[in-house]
Amino acid sequence: MSDSTTIELGGEEYLVRREGGTLSLGRQVGGETTWLDDVDVSQLPAPAQEALDRGDHDEQTLQTALLGVVQAEVNRGG
């Protein structure tokens, strides 16, 4: 998945983009995309990796993992 896909996390829209073993998570604000963080896909739990491979962005384990990335960004002040 080299193009970004819009997903919903916690009632907010985010973009995800996979390039090889890296998953980028971002937000679109004012027509511009701000990439919040990159995640090493191998660090995700196996069910989340499998959901990502299937393109199942609604799978609970993947959603929980991505919400953790969002929360980490909030905690950093992003």
C-alpha positions in Angstrom: 0.0 0.0 0.0 2.0 3.0 -1.2 -1.1 5.3 -1.4 -2.6 6.6 1.8 -6.0 5.2 3.1 -8.4 7.1 5.3 -9.4 5.3 8.4 -11.4 6.2 11.5 -9.8 6.0 14.9 -11.7 7.1 18.0 -14.2 9.1 16.0 -11.4 11.0 14.1 -10.1 10.5 10.6 -6.5 9.5 10.0 -4.4 8.5 7.1 -2.4 5.3 6.9 0.3 4.5 4.4 2.4 1.4 4.2 5.7 1.4 2.5 7.5 -1.9 2.9 7.9 -2.7 6.6 6.9 0.8 7.7 3.4 2.1 8.5 2.9 5.9 8.5 0.0 7.5 10.4 -1.1 11.0 9.6 -3.8 13.6 9.6 -5.1 15.9 6.9 -5.6 19.4 8.1 -6.4 22.3 5.8 -5.7 20.2 2.7 -2.2 19.3 3.9 -1.1 16.0 5.3 0.9 15.9 8.5 2.5 12.6 9.2 2.4 11.9 12.9 4.6 8.9 13.2 6.1 5.9 11.5 5.6 2.4 13.0 7.7 -0.6 12.3 5.1 -3.1 11.2 7.0 -6.0 12.8 6.4 -4.3 16.2 2.7 -4.6 15.9 0.9 -7.7 17.4 0.5 -10.5 14.9 -3.3 -10.1 14.6 -2.7 -6.4 13.7 -0.1 -7.3 11.1 -2.5 -9.8 9.6 -5.3 -7.3 9.5 -3.0 -4.8 7.9 -2.0 -7.3 5.2 -5.7 -8.0 4.5 -6.5 -4.3 4.4 -8.9 -4.7 7.3 -8.4 -1.4 9.1 -11.5 -1.9 11.3 -9.9 -4.9 13.0 -9.9 -4.3 16.8 -6.2 -5.2 17.4 -5.0 -2.9 14.6 -7.3 -0.1 15.8 -6.0 -0.4 19.3 -2.3 -0.4 18.2 -2.9 2.7 16.0 -4.8 4.5 18.8 -1.7 3.9 20.9 0.4 5.7 18.3 -2.1 8.6 18.3 -2.0 8.7 22.1 1.8 8.7 22.1 1.8 11.7 19.8 -0.6 13.5 22.0 1.6 12.8 25.0 4.6 14.2 23.2 2.6 17.4 22.5 2.1 16.8 18.8 
